[in-house]
Amino acid sequence: MTSTELFRQRAAECRRLGAAARNTNDKKFWLGLVERWQALESRSQALENRSVRKPDRGKPRSLFETVARRHINTDSSRVP
């Protein structure tokens, strides 16, 4: 189960408890939790989508590292 699914499940549970609550304050409490779980679900979904679109390519290289690697690779091909 992913985090997104867990958050969705918790929101549904709080929604059910809010609907069953008899006291107005209790209903507000549960519905407030529903909103919080939904916000977490939304953030989690955004992170999951982001990780699918942009695979981790490791630490970004500095310009120096990039130039040095090209130079080393070019020079090593010339060595007999």
Backbone as CSV, one residue per row, in Angstrom:
resi,resn,N_x,N_y,N_z,CA_x,CA_y,CA_z,C_x,C_y,C_z
1,MET,0.852,-1.176,0.000,0.000,0.000,0.000,0.898,1.240,0.000
2,THR,0.631,2.132,-0.922,1.412,3.365,-0.993,0.912,4.365,0.053
3,SER,1.696,5.385,0.287,1.289,6.443,1.213,0.006,7.106,0.744
4,THR,-0.099,7.337,-0.554,-1.290,7.974,-1.110,-2.533,7.143,-0.808
5,GLU,-2.435,5.841,-0.992,-3.571,4.960,-0.707,-3.924,4.979,0.778
6,LEU,-2.901,4.991,1.631,-3.135,5.032,3.073,-3.847,6.324,3.468
7,PHE,-3.393,7.451,2.935,-4.016,8.738,3.248,-5.466,8.770,2.763
8,ARG,-5.706,8.210,1.581,-7.058,8.149,1.039,-7.957,7.289,1.943
9,GLN,-7.411,6.174,2.417,-8.157,5.275,3.296,-8.483,5.966,4.626
10,ARG,-7.517,6.680,5.179,-7.742,7.381,6.454,-8.796,8.482,6.287
11,ALA,-8.758,9.191,5.171,-9.758,10.240,4.920,-11.155,9.629,4.846
12,ALA,-11.276,8.496,4.186,-12.576,7.831,4.078,-13.073,7.378,5.448
13,GLU,-12.162,6.881,6.268,-12.532,6.446,7.610,-13.022,7.631,8.456
14,CYS,-12.320,8.746,8.378,-12.732,9.933,9.130,-14.060,10.480,8.605
15,ARG,-14.251,10.409,7.291,-15.520,10.845,6.710,-16.673,9.995,7.242
16,ARG,-16.448,8.689,7.343,-17.463,7.781,7.868,-17.755,8.079,9.337
17,LEU,-16.703,8.313,10.111,-16.883,8.630,11.523,-17.581,9.979,11.704
18,GLY,-17.283,10.928,10.838,-17.947,12.228,10.891,-19.427,12.120,10.585
19,ALA,-19.758,11.264,9.624,-21.165,11.076,9.267,-21.930,10.394,10.402
20,ALA,-21.239,9.547,11.169,-21.899,8.815,12.255,-21.949,9.615,13.557
21,ALA,-21.160,10.697,13.630,-21.108,11.485,14.870,-22.442,12.183,15.118
22,ARG,-22.831,12.230,16.371,-24.100,12.865,16.739,-23.907,14.319,17.150
23,ASN,-22.755,14.631,17.665,-22.446,15.958,18.172,-21.866,16.818,17.038
24,THR,-22.293,18.068,16.932,-21.807,18.974,15.887,-20.301,19.188,15.987
25,ASN,-19.793,19.343,17.208,-18.347,19.529,17.388,-17.572,18.295,16.937
26,ASP,-18.105,17.119,17.207,-17.457,15.890,16.760,-17.441,15.800,15.235
27,LYS,-18.545,16.177,14.608,-18.612,16.181,13.147,-17.547,17.120,12.568
28,LYS,-17.438,18.322,13.137,-16.434,19.282,12.680,-15.023,18.725,12.846
29,PHE,-14.795,18.066,13.980,-13.480,17.468,14.245,-13.121,16.454,13.152
30,TRP,-14.030,15.516,12.894,-13.762,14.471,11.904,-13.617,15.052,10.501
31,LEU,-14.436,16.025,10.162,-14.333,16.631,8.832,-13.033,17.436,8.678
32,GLY,-12.567,18.009,9.795,-11.262,18.680,9.769,-10.140,17.685,9.496
33,LEU,-10.254,16.499,10.095,-9.259,15.464,9.829,-9.331,14.974,8.383
34,VAL,-10.541,14.908,7.852,-10.694,14.520,6.440,-9.905,15.489,5.563
35,GLU,-10.032,16.779,5.812,-9.313,17.784,5.017,-7.803,17.606,5.140
36,ARG,-7.339,17.305,6.340,-5.895,17.120,6.534,-5.389,15.882,5.806
37,TRP,-6.128,14.774,5.914,-5.731,13.559,5.203,-5.747,13.784,3.696
38,GLN,-6.727,14.537,3.200,-6.802,14.814,1.766,-5.628,15.678,1.309
39,ALA,-5.224,16.612,2.156,-4.061,17.444,1.817,-2.802,16.576,1.732
40,LEU,-2.650,15.663,2.680,-1.503,14.749,2.641,-1.560,13.843,1.406
41,GLU,-2.748,13.392,1.088,-2.930,12.554,-0.105,-2.510,13.318,-1.361
42,SER,-2.929,14.560,-1.445,-2.598,15.385,-2.601,-1.088,15.590,-2.727
43,ARG,-0.436,15.891,-1.618,1.023,16.078,-1.635,1.738,14.789,-2.013
44,SER,1.270,13.691,-1.440,1.879,12.402,-1.727,1.727,12.043,-3.200
45,GLN,0.552,12.286,-3.754,0.307,12.000,-5.163,1.216,12.846,-6.040
46,ALA,1.378,14.110,-5.683,2.255,14.996,-6.456,3.697,14.486,-6.431
47,LEU,4.149,14.018,-5.276,5.508,13.484,-5.172,5.663,12.199,-5.974
48,GLU,4.646,11.349,-5.929,4.696,10.115,-6.720,4.747,10.433,-8.206
49,ASN,3.948,11.385,-8.652,3.950,11.771,-10.064,5.277,12.382,-10.469
50,ARG,5.838,13.183,-9.581,7.115,13.833,-9.861,8.228,12.805,-9.998
51,SER,8.225,11.798,-9.124,9.284,10.795,-9.176,9.151,9.914,-10.410
52,VAL,7.952,9.755,-10.934,7.758,8.972,-12.149,8.265,9.754,-13.352
53,ARG,8.015,11.053,-13.363,8.408,11.884,-14.505,9.897,12.186,-14.528
54,LYS,10.495,12.376,-13.357,11.889,12.774,-13.299,12.692,11.732,-12.520
55,PRO,13.298,10.787,-13.217,14.095,9.794,-12.505,15.308,10.451,-11.862
56,ASP,15.716,9.927,-10.735,16.864,10.466,-10.025,18.121,10.153,-10.828
57,ARG,18.830,11.170,-11.172,20.048,10.984,-11.958,21.296,11.187,-11.106
58,GLY,21.125,11.153,-9.812,22.268,11.341,-8.929,22.564,12.804,-8.692
59,LYS,23.674,13.028,-8.042,24.085,14.388,-7.704,24.430,15.161,-8.979
60,PRO,23.906,16.393,-9.110,24.258,17.197,-10.288,25.749,17.519,-10.281
61,ARG,26.349,17.495,-11.436,27.773,17.787,-11.538,28.009,19.274,-11.729
62,SER,29.126,19.713,-11.234,29.520,21.096,-11.476,30.105,21.182,-12.884
63,LEU,30.252,22.380,-13.381,30.835,22.585,-14.703,32.250,22.022,-14.742
64,PHE,33.008,22.220,-13.655,34.375,21.712,-13.587,34.399,20.184,-13.730
65,GLU,33.508,19.502,-13.002,33.462,18.037,-13.063,33.117,17.561,-14.477
66,THR,32.196,18.240,-15.116,31.785,17.863,-16.466,32.945,18.016,-17.440
67,VAL,33.636,19.161,-17.383,34.761,19.418,-18.288,35.900,18.445,-17.989
68,ALA,36.188,18.213,-16.721,37.267,17.299,-16.350,36.981,15.888,-16.845
69,ARG,35.764,15.410,-16.707,35.417,14.067,-17.183,35.587,13.961,-18.700
70,ARG,35.149,14.985,-19.417,35.296,14.965,-20.879,36.771,14.931,-21.270
71,HIS,37.573,15.716,-20.569,39.002,15.792,-20.852,39.667,14.445,-20.574
72,ILE,39.357,13.855,-19.435,39.949,12.563,-19.063,39.535,11.489,-20.078
73,ASN,38.258,11.473,-20.438,37.781,10.474,-21.396,38.426,10.664,-22.768
74,THR,38.628,11.901,-23.179,39.239,12.202,-24.467,40.712,11.805,-24.451
75,ASP,41.439,12.148,-23.383,42.861,11.842,-23.280,43.108,10.357,-23.154
76,SER,42.261,9.627,-22.444,42.489,8.205,-22.250,42.336,7.419,-23.550
77,SER,41.565,7.959,-24.491,41.401,7.260,-25.763,42.643,7.399,-26.649
78,ARG,43.488,8.366,-26.337,44.703,8.591,-27.136,45.880,7.777,-26.633
79,VAL,45.776,7.267,-25.418,46.889,6.508,-24.837,46.996,5.175,-25.563
80,PRO,48.239,4.778,-25.985,48.401,3.529,-26.733,48.198,2.304,-25.869
